[in-house]
Amino acid sequence: MSLLSLIFIDWSKWKPEYIFGGQVLERTPAGLSILYMIGLGILIGFLIITFFDNFRRPKFIFEQSLPKEVQRRLTQTVANRGLYVWQVFFAVIALAVFGFQVYWTYYADETNEQFQALSYKDLRTRRTTAATLRGWMLDRTGKLDAALARYKVNQNGEIERSFPLEKEMAHLLGTERGTPGLERTLYKKEADPMPEAWEILTKYRKPEPEQKDVRTTLDRDLQLFVAKQLEGKKGAIVVLNPQTGDVLAMYSNPSYNLSEAQNLNSYLKLEADKNQKPLLNRATREYYVPGSTFKTMTMISAFRANKQDLLLDDLPAPDCYTPFRGSRPICDDGGSCDVCATNVPIREAFKVSSNQYFAHLANELGRDRMAETARLLGIMPVDAAKDALTQGYFADIWNTSDKRIAAALAPARATIVTGKELSLYDFGIEGMGQGLASQMTPFQMALIAAAPANLKGQLMKPKIEADQPPAAYANVLSPQQAAVVREIMSTVTEEAGGTGGRVRAALAGTGIMAGGKTGTAEKDDAPRYDPKTGERMFVMKKKKDASGSLVEYKEFLTYNRTDGWFICIAPIENPQLAIAVVIEDIGNQYGGGTAAPVAANVILKARELGLLGDKYKPKAPVQKPVTKKKK
């Protein structure tokens, strides 16, 4: 090759970006690191070889008898001393180069501004950053202005994670402390975000992991609305689509602001508030007595056993139901059943919420049939009351792409006691929603409503990822049975004498027919708290110990608390909503007057948002043309 031809060579093609496949920003640092390691290895090998070779070098015979002073002056010995100096020199150079590498690897990212400015060029750094930078969390619409979690620039010009509904979404999003929520689980992390330099240089072609935006099933406006419905109250609301399992809204009150949980002291203060319990997600992890809403489960069990035609003539009605001789009677509210003078089918008993009917029905069905239905609805039957509180969480009910998401959202496992040692009275009380049926969450009650609301009679696994395909948890009823159950549920809200008449009044003029079940549940041992301090209230009492001496002890105070319930499905012909509402401590009121109006408001809001379909979406008002008056 002539000198002239060398002049016209395009040397730019020999730049690292061409040599390493057009990815200089990613591969040059890896290539230089490998070259450094090769050179360092050669240098260390050379030093080791020369060091040990000096000890193995045989001495001449005449050298062995010479004095040491003479040996030091021999040419070979002088040469060795020179080599020693070079060895030390190369050792110092190697340590300096190695120290230089250590500095850039471990310290430069914190102290060197130039390194910080150029660090983005290293693929490993970029992958690590990508693994920690989360995408936006969007609601069901996918619109950026309806984001549930996003990035924004703060007053200092820094990018920070923000949550537009930091109180309304607190329990779902979760914090960096304690139980993880969607914020820590929706975004997958690669198992190895830092490939080795040799992999990057020779074979690594995998694109950087993207923490893509995630679209959820939640509706931002509906979530905001249900939160306002519980202002000043303790309770929870769960809204599902029974056909797909989509969670449209879920809120627990009292709640907290996510910003409060960022500081450790503030978080501990929230955790210490045993009265309000703001960190507790009441929707999924608080147990309630379900009251008469649980009669829906008993009715579903009757249909599965083909005993839905049990008439009150077969029962000792209209008097109160006495399960066995000497047993306490089970009566309707206010005494015996007002409508039980003639044969009353399950349809009428459900409408008026007859306690004695459903208590007797549960005993007629038997423990095995009730337990079978409970399992299909996600409820765990246990033999004894002591086992009811030890079933942990139920992650398997969720339909998610990642087990971590299901674990974060897992509800406390609902239970009923079906053991043979349970008396007929206690099991009858369970069948009507009191007593040992007290281990229900609002989330579980929404699932009970969702099963007959599904047109196929299936219980769909709830899901919160919009792109996750629907999946059934169990086939609970046949489509024909589900249709009949829905019609029976509609009697509560649509017919005269039904306990949910407030819903019909609220939906008047919309064309929407709903179905549901009211509930008023008594909790006998609710803890009492001091309204000023928030501390658990107690009185000091004395008792004798084993030695007969009087000792003082604290007796914590409790009171009889009444909670209002309503579970609801709408529209009745093709339900798009399955709703559970619980409001704590309603005093002398009923679920039909407290929780039912809240559910009705949720239906109206869902209609406004188009969640009930185009058939029920309000039409935009027709604007009349503006005409100018003639002067």
N, C-alpha and C positions, 0 to 999 in steps of 0.2 A: 504494500500500500504506500503510495507516494505521500510526501508531506502536504501537497496541495489537496489531495483527497481527504486527509485528516482535518483540514481546515473547514471543509464543507460538510463534515459529519454533524448531524443534529444531536448535539450532546444532551439536549433536554430530555431525549428519550431514555437516557441512562440515569435519570433521576430516580430516587427511591420509589416514587409513586408508580413508575412504569415497571421497575424491577419486581416490585412486590404486588403486582396485579392491580394497580390503580387504586390502592387503598393505603396510601402513605400515612394518613392520619391514624390508621389503626395498626399498621404493621411495622412502621419504622421503629417505634420504641421497642417493640418485641424483638426485631432483628438486631438492634444495637445491644440490647440486653444479652442476647445469645452470643454475639461477638465478644462482648466483655467477659462472659463466663468462660468462653473457649480460651481467650488470651490469658485470663487469670489462672486457668487450669494448667496451661503450658508453663507459665512462669513458676507456679508452685511446684510442678513436677520437676522442672530444671533445678530449682533450689534444693529439693529433696535429694535428687540424684547426686549432685555435686557435693552435698553435705556428707552423705554416707560414703561416697567414693573416696573422700579424703581419709577416712578412717581405714578403708580397706587397702589403701596404697601401700605396697611392701617397701621397706627401706633397704638401701644398698648395704652390703656387708660392712664396708669401710665406715659407713655412717654410724653403725651401731656402737662402735668403740670410741667415737669422738666425744669430746666434752660438749655439754649443751651449749656453751658459749660459742663454740665453733659451728655447731649444727645450725644456730640461728643465722649465721652469716653465709651459709651455703646458698647458691642460686635457687635451688629448688624450694628451700624453706622460705626464702624471700618471696618467691613467686606465689607460694601458698598463702602467705600473709596478704598479698595483694588480692588473691581470690577471696579471702575472708572479708576484706573490705567491700568487695563487689557484692558478696553474698548479703552482707548487712544492708548495703545500699538498695539492692533489689527487694529485700524483705521490707524495708521502710517504704519503698515505692509501692509495693503490693498492698501494704497496710493502708497507705494513703488512698490508693485507688479504691480499696474495699470500703474504707471509711467514707469516701466520697459517695459510693453507691448506697451505703447505709443512710447517709444524710438525705439523699434524694428520695429514698424509699420510705423512711420513717418520720423525717422531721421537716422536709421542705414544704410539704403540703400545708403546714401550719405557720411556717416562718418566712418562706420565700415567695414574694409576690409574683415574680416572673414564673415560677413553677405553677403557682395557682392559676395564673392566666393561661398557661399552656397545657394544664393537666387534662383538659377536655379532649386532647388529641389521643390520649391513651384509651384504647377500646375497653380495657378492664375497668378504668375509672368511669367511662361512659355507661357501661353495663351496670355497675354498682349504683350509679345515680339513677338509671332508669328503673332499677329494681325497687328503689325507695320512693320514687316520685309516682304518686298514685294518679289514676285518671279521674275524670269527673264522674260523679254519681248522679244520674239523671232519673227523673220520675218516668212514669209510663209513657208520657207524650214524647220523650226524647228531646225536648226543647231545652236549649241552653239556659234560657231565662227561668226555667223551672227546675234548675239543678238543686239537688239535695246536699251535695258536697262539691266544692269547686276551688279553684285558685284565684287569688286576686292580689293586686299590688297594694301594699299598705302605705301609710303616710311616709315611711322612711324609704320608699322605693323598693322594698323587698317583697318577694312573692311568698305568700302564706296561704295555708289551707283555711278555708272558711266554710261555715255551715249556715245557710240562710234560716233554717228552722232548728237552731241549736237547742231549743227547749222542747219543741214539738217532736223532734226526732232523736232526742238524747238517748232514750233506752234502746232504740234500734241501731243507732250509729255506734254506741259504746264509747268508751274512753281508752286511753293508752294504759290505764290501770284497771285491775280487776277483770271481770268477765269481758272478753272481746266481743265486739259487735260487728256490724257490716263494714265499718271503716277499716277494720284490721283483717277482715276475712274475704271480702269481695275481690280483692286484687291479689292475684296469684304471684308467688315469688319463685324464681328459678332456684333449683337445688344447688347449682354451681354458677353463680353470676360472674366468677373470676377465672376464666380459662388460663392455662399456663401459656407462657410466651411462645414455646415451640408449637403449641396447637394453633395459636393465632397466626404464626408465620407460615406454617406448612399446610394445615388442613381446615382451619376454622373458617367456615363460610356462613355460619348461622347468623341471621340478623339479630340485632339487639332486641332484647325482650321489651315489648311494649305493654305498659300498664294502661290498657285501653279504657275508654269511658265505658261505664256499665249502666245499662238501662234497667231500672227496677220496675216492679209491678205497681209500686205505690203511686198514688195520685197526690201530688203536692198540695193542691187546693183542698182535697178531701181530708188529708192529714191535718192541715191547719184548721179546718172546720171542726173536726171531731175533738181537737184539743180545746177549742173554745167552748164546746158543749160541756166540758167537765171543769170549767173554771170555777174555783171555790168549792169543788167537791173532791171526794176521794173515790176512785173507781177506775174503770177501764172500758175501752170500746175496741172491738175487733170487727173488721169488715173484710169479707172474703167474696170472691166470685166462685160459687159452688160448681160451675161447669168446668172451670180450668184450674182452680186452686189458687188463683192470683190473690195475694194479699194486697188489698187496695188501701187500707189504713189500719193502723194499730197504735193505740195511745194509752198511756197509764198516767194517772195524776194522783198525788203531786209528782212533778217532774223537777228538773234542774237544768241550768244552762251548762253546756259543754265547757265553756270557758272557766266555770267554777271548778271543774274537776282537773284542770291543768296544773293547778298548784296543789302540792301535797297537803298543806294545812287545810285548804278549803275542801279537798276531797275527804280528809279524815273527819271534818266537821259534818259533811253530808252523810258520811257513813255512821256517825254517832247519833244522828237524829232518828231515834227509834219510834217517835210518834208519827211524823210525816213519812218516814222511810222513802225519801226522794230517789234513792238509787235503785229501789226495787221496781222491777217491771211487773206491775200487778196483772197485766194482760196475760202473761205467760207463766209467772212464777209465784203467784199468790193463790193460796187455796181459799175457796169460798164454799159455803153451803149454797147449793143451787136453787133450793126451794122448788116451786112447782114447775120451773122450766125443765127439770129432770123428768117430768112426766112424759116429755117427748121421747126420751130414750126408752121408757117403759112401753110406750105405745108402739115404737118401732119394733121392740122385742115381741110384742103381741102379734104384729103382722107377720113377722118371721116365723112365729109358731102357729100361725093360722088360728089365733084365739082372739082376733079383733072383734068377733061377734058376741063376746061375753056380755050378757044383759044383767042389769041390776036385779032382776027377779031371781037370779042365781045367787045373789048376795043377801046378807041379812040387812037389807036397806028397806025403808029410809032411815032406820035407826043407825047409830054409829057402828062401825065395823069392829068386832071383837075377835082377834085372831085365834084365841084359844080360851078355854074356860079359866077364869081368874085373871085374864089379861086386861090391861088397861084398854079402853076403847080408842079407836082412831076415828075422829070426826072431821067434818068439813068446818070451815071457818064459821063460827057462830052457832055450831051445833050440828044437827043431822043435815043430810043433803036435801036442799029445798026442792029439787026437781026429780026426786027419786020416788015419787008416789006411783009412777008407772014404770014399765020397762024402759030403761034408758040405755041406748047404745054408747059405744066408746066415743062417738062423735060428740054427743051431748055432754058426756062426762068431762071430755077434754075442754069443751067450750067454757063450762062453768068451773073447771078446775076442781073436780071432786076428789078430795083427799082419800076418802074411804074407798072410792071405786079403785083408784090406782094402787092403794096399799093392798087391797084384796087381789087385784090383778097381778101384782108382783108375786104374791104367794101362789097364785094359780099357775103362773108361768114356771115358777121354780128357780132355784139358784143356778142350775146349769144353763138354762136358756138365757137367763139374764146375763150370766157371765160370758156366754158366747157372743151375744150382741155387743156387750161392752168391749170385748177385744176388737171386734170389727170397727168400732168407733174410736179406737185408740186408748181405751180405758183399761187399766190392769186390774183384774179381779184378784183379791187376796183372801186368804183363809181367816185371818184374825186382824182385829183393829190395830194391833201393834205393828203389823206389817205395812199398814197404809202409808206411813210416813217415810219408808225406806226404799222406795222404788226409783229414786233419783230422777234423771231427766230423760226425755224421750226424743232423741235427735232423729230417729228413723222415720218419724212422721213427716219430715220435711223433704221436699223435692228440690235438691240443689246440685250444682255442678261440682261442689267441693265439700268434703265432710267437715271441714273447718267452719263453713258457713252454717251447716246444720247444727253443729255443736254450739255455736255462738247463739243461735236462736232457739235452741232446744227448750221446750216447755217443761215445767215440773210435771211428772207423770201423774195423771189423774187416776184414782183408784176407787173401787167399791169393795165392800166386804161381803163375801158370799159363802163363808165357811159354814159347815154343818152345825157348829156350836151356836150360831146366831139364832135367836128366837124368832118365831113367826112375827111377833110384834116389831122387833127391830128391823127385820127384813122388809116388812110392810112399810115401815117409816122410810126406809131407804127408797122403796119404789115410788114414793110420793115426793122425794127430794130433800128429806130432812135426815137427821141422825147421822149414820155412817156413810151417807152419800156426800159428806162434807169436804171431800178432797177433789173439788173441781176448780179448774181455772177458767176465766172468760174465753181463752183461746179454745179450750176443750168444748165449751158450750157452743161456740161458733161452729165447730166441727159437727156437733150433733145436729144443729140446724141445717148444715150444708148437705148432709147425706140424703135426706128426702128431697131437698131442693134440686139436687142433680137429676136431670131428666132420665138418666139411666139407673138411678138409685145407687150410684157409686159415691164413695167418699174419696174425693180427690186429695192427693197430697198437697198441702199448701206450699206455694213457692213464692219467691221474692225476686228472682231473676227473670226478666221479661222474655229472654230468649230461650229459657229452659222449657223443653216440651212438656205438656201436661202428663201426669202419671197418676193412676188410680192407686189408692191404698187398699181398698176392699170393696167388694160388691155387697152392699148392705141390704138393699131391697130390689125387687124386680121393678121395671119401669112402671108397671100397672100399680103395684103397691105404693110406690113413691108418689104417683099422681093422687091416689086416695089420701095418703098422709098429708099432702100439701092442701088438699081440699078441706081436711079436718082442721089443719092449722089456720086456714082462712076464717073459720067460724069464730075464732077468738077476736079477730079484728073487724070482720065484715058483718057479723050477724048481731042482732039485738040480744043483750044478755051476755055477750062475750066480754071477757075481762080486759081486752085491749081495744076498747072502743075509741080511745083517744087517738089511735093511729088512723082509724077510718076518718075521723073528723079532720085531722091534719091533712090527709091526702085527698079530701073532697075536691072535685073539680079537675083533678089531674088524670083521671081514668086509670090510676094505678091501684090494683088490688094487692094487698099484702097478707101474709099469714105469720103467725107467731105464737108465743106462749109467754105469759107473764109469770113472775115469781116474786114471792115475798118470803125471805129466809131469815130465820132467827139464829143468831150465834150467841150461845149462852155464856161463853167465857172470854169475851173480848176484853183485852187489857185496857185499863183506864190510865190516862196520862194527864199530868198537870198541864193545863193550857198555857201557863206562863213560862214554866221551865222546860217543858217537853219531857220531863223525867217520868218514869213509871211510878204510879202512886201506890203507897203501901201503908199499912198500920203495923205498929209493933205489938206483938203478943207474947205471952209467956206460956211455957210448958215445962213439964218435968222431964229431965234427961234420965238415962239409965240408972244413975245413982240416986235419983229422987230429988235432985236439986232443980230449982226453977231457973230456966234460961230464956232469954229473950230471942225472938226470931221475927223476921219480916214476913208478913202475909200480904201479897200483892193483890190489889183490888181489881175486880172485873165487873162487867155489867152486861146486860142483855142487849145486844146490838141487832138492829133489823136492817137488812140490805135489800135494795130493790133491783129486780132483774127483768130483762126482756130479751128474748131471742126472736129473730125475725127473718123472713125471706120475702123477696119482692123482685119483680112483679110475679104474681102467683102462677101465671100460665107458663112462664119461662124465666125462672129466678136468675137474676144477675148479681144479687146481693144475698149474703148470709151474714147476719149481724148479731153480735152479742154485746149487751150493755149491762154493766153492774154499777150501782151507786151505793156506797156504804152509808150506813147510819142515817136512814131516812125517817126515823122516829115512828110515828103512828100512821104513816102513809103506806101505800102499796106500790108494787112494781109497776102496775098499770098506770099509775099517776105520776111516777117519777122517771123510770127508765124507758117506758114505752114512748113518751113524747120525744125523747132524745133520739130513739131509733127512727121515728117518723121524720125528724129534721134531717137525719143522715140520708134517708131515702130521697127527700126533696132536693138536697144538695147534689146527690148522685145523679138525679134527673137533670139538674141544671148543667152538670158537667158532661152529660151524654153517656153516662155509664149504664143506663138502662136501655140503650139503643135509640135509634132515630125515631121510633114510634112514640116515645115519651119525651123526647127532647123538646123543651119549650120553643115555640116559634117566635122568631124575632118580630117585635111590634112593627106594624106597617106605618111608615112615616108619611104623613100627609104632605103633599106639595105646598110650599109656602107661596102664597099669592099676595102681591102688593095691592094695597087699596089705592083706588084712584083718588087723586086729590080733587 
